[in-house]
């Protein structure tokens, strides 16, 4: 395996069901960094959300918001890759509000929750009654439908009627129901990961990726060396190169120890 980047999803992949990173996995990731591998998190979360779950110092860099921006571990700065125009956001809200039970407008700093109140104590989760309460660029919209049997129907409608967005169905391995995600066109985990690799002089085939959910599917189906977690959705396992143990069994650490670290030693 000619690998230079070790990339991974967080929820259901690196994080246990208790939203923690085990000491075993931390130790293995630190060792991989010392061996010269770039360690990259690739997640739908924003930075403030990650900080509550694990140390950002575990990673060289972090791809956030499903590819919407990149956090640079050295400069401690975030570069936005794409945003959704305000007129488009307003139009989508009007169109989708009648069929939705909850809409999340995601920025680089917060999740703004519309319709269904979250009553969260977390500072980055904010209930709103109007889009006018958001004063920063929106990078992603999550749509939770009243009728989940219509998810694929509405995915097709949105993608057909709004060609300037990337609409996909999202479901994590720990979730029983899915939701729709709307990103700017051309923005995804895969597109930003490949851009990152190119900027670092690394080939697509030199990336190792661990994932479990539907937003990992595009990455797992590419030329990247993909490894599904033991708890991954069947669709993800089907297209992955290999399958490791679950997120609760140090699946990432066990794979890296066997396939990369042992070779280096």
Beta strands, then each sheet from edge to edge (+ up, - down):
strand 1: 5-8
strand 2: 38-42
strand 3: 61-64
strand 4: 69-72
strand 5: 77-80
strand 6: 100-106
strand 7: 111-114
strand 8: 125-128
strand 9: 140-145
strand 10: 165-170
strand 11: 179-184
strand 12: 207-211
strand 13: 225-228
strand 14: 242-243
sheet 1: 5+ 4- 3+ 2+ 1+ 12+ 13+ 14+
sheet 2: 8+ 7+ 6- 9+ 11- 10+
end
